[in-house]
């Protein structure tokens, strides 16, 4: 008995000692930094299950008293939380990982965030690394190829006039379908956003993700989140100096080669040649380029050999990007202030051709108490574009003058001391308009703010409420002047450059005011560790008001100071204005339930009303539902879980409403009522009287375009999260697309717009990303995204007419479908033409002309009745819509060095070259280029181009010969950087210093045979402003 007592007493003593030891508190201290070693201020350190809590100071140091075997929780906004077992240790050095790289990553979604693991909708993200050190003037340039399903196009390289366009999953409707852009939760513009301010972008694609935004989100949503302050006070400066060189550009030939080819084209067309042998020989003489015309002594005769591109365009031009930011955080607040500027110059050697932008931003978050917080964001931007009075791009613009007009004429009249521009010279006209013809000046200023009052754990744990108000003002000023530029020949002035014979000034003043109100409630709780509930609902109000005033005056008394106040004749003045308003109201809600981290179901409901539709049709209710299954968390998944860290199936379905006019809030605001127009053209009793009329019939019956959107997907991560991937397949049906029903002429006014069409689209998306390391210092990544989207017009008011060229809408086909003729080489000799039984409808058919295929066997090349039932010999040649878009990226970092490369492209696209780019001498003044020298002759029977014929003859018909393969892969960006060692930079009080080289659009691989055709050129564009290849040296300094 005594032994038992002794043993029991000993056990009790040991237990007591162990308990006392376990409860004994020790002082734990340490330092917390980010992955780059920078101290973090305000990090919370809390004892798990206990009351002890502290935070780091400005050097990242902390100290806390906890039991020796306690667990401490490290948490900080924007970073992954950590749990650390103390296990008696008293000193820790902890590096936090940013949330974007965390396992429990959250993704920005509609009106909040959501765990990536619980996502059941199709969402792609673009992190800030995509925008870092990129020598760009526009956010959208960096977004090209950065996410699956995101298609970004541009129309040219003109500074400030690149013409960017963004689509998510292609077209949604027979009309317009552009995504909604929200910056920090409120409507904004990517054009005026500083890329250096962006923390991440979420791309919402399917109905379950976008239905909460109603009609404006039907074509997808781009959610931009800007940066906030983290850790101790930091000052960051980044400067990038860029040299830009023209990319693909037409190569001109000598003037005598042009003349010889033009003579041949005339002769082949049965006409007399333009140039005699004497003049052609004079062109080859570099010592003279003009003489008094022997037959007309009052004018000069020119026979020069001028290289207009070299005379008028720069070999290279520049861009300067600068950004500076001040950021940091404390236990109670975080802040970021940034300034950014872009100065971008164009290619013309003289005249206005530049773009400047200034951005300012202040983001501030304040914890008012344990419950309430206040977020304030202020922004300002100012952009200014200067350009010539004669547009740079398209037919008869500045680029056309430089690359396609005759190169025999000088810029200036001979013997005028370069003071008079030579009449008949496209170069003279171009220089005259650039230097002396006035300018177009457009300034846009944006002033915006958002104020959000939030409450967390209000009344109960997990309940959040927030109220947001965001005003935005957009001020647009245009100041355009026109100054007559006289053109001269030997006899004196004979005309005006560009046909502008009166000076003038026009001014436009536009002001757009928008107000956005949001009230959102959110409840997020986990019960019994198996039941997760997330519910979010609220109210949104958008108000839009646009007020524009314009005034112009011409024939002013002097060119030196052009002002509206100078006008002397009211008949030479004009005043106009335009006021547009609209309002959108939305009630929305979404709820998600997750059971045991395996089964996920979510529902969304939106009730929306728009003032742009009649009262009887403006309200609509939009439901959405989605579900997910995290297979990797199933008990039976067993050994596969060692390979798959995450494996999730998901499905989504939803109804959406589309307003194809949503991207143009300055139009179609009052279509449901009759609008009056005013005029005084017609006299009554010999007096002009003011009268009013209805220009276009109202559309009171038109309602929303209704979209049904379905999405299936698979998300996975494997091999210890080294490989992450996602696949989605989607299809969308749009009913009641907008269109105009043409009325008989007796109707008397314009036809109204109605719901007359149906449209469907479908496609798939795949993304794969691999990250790993070799040894301790070499980290690398390889990634890619691939996507395809297709569409079909299923109904559009019996739109079945077919013609040669691009058919924008045709029942049973995709948008922008190309129809044309099939070709079968060239006629090689007179015998082949004699034996030919097919009427080519060319009375001058000759060897070297294109042979067309008689598809319908009627022995005549024609379009038939121009319908799908009888399209003659026209055949489907493809669509100009881009297919199989992709982006590939690769990179590494090693002991301070970093390298990355990004390739973007399109796998399939047919592109119809405009006729003015296919054959020379379609019109006599359009000159040949270097590629046109490969034309048919008996000695060159397999030439790229047919024989030369003035006017083109039957060779100018739209055919498969002029449809090029638009597939390409472009080296979008390549970077090489080096971060100087800290022991060196610390001596000069610099925390981090990185120098880098960055190249943009350096080269491309393309399928198109035309060497001057840039694969990003938009459909139908000729003589576009060239794209650039950019070479940048940059410096990034953090203090």
PyMOL commands that set and color helices and strands:
alter all, ss='L'
color gray80, all
select helices_A, chain A and resi 2-23+99-101+116-118+128-130+139-143+195-197+207-217+255-268+277-283+308-312+398-404+426-436+497-499+564-566+570-572+631-633+635-642+745-747+830-835+915-918+930-933+953-956+960-962+982-988
alter helices_A, ss='H'
color red, helices_A
select strands_A, chain A and resi 25-33+44-47+53-55+61-67+71-75+82-85+91-95+106-109+112-115+123-127+150-153+165-168+180-183+186-187+198-204+221-226+234-246+290-292+300-302+317-329+333-345+354-367+372-387+421-422+440-456+463-482+486-489+492-496+504-527+531-554+573-595+599-610+619-630+644-658+676-679+683-684+687-688+691-694+705-718+723-740+753-774+778-796+805-807+817-821+823-826+850-852+874-879+883-894+897-908+910-912+963-965+968-979+992-1000+1004-1006+1028-1038
alter strands_A, ss='S'
color yellow, strands_A
deselect
rebuild
show_as cartoon
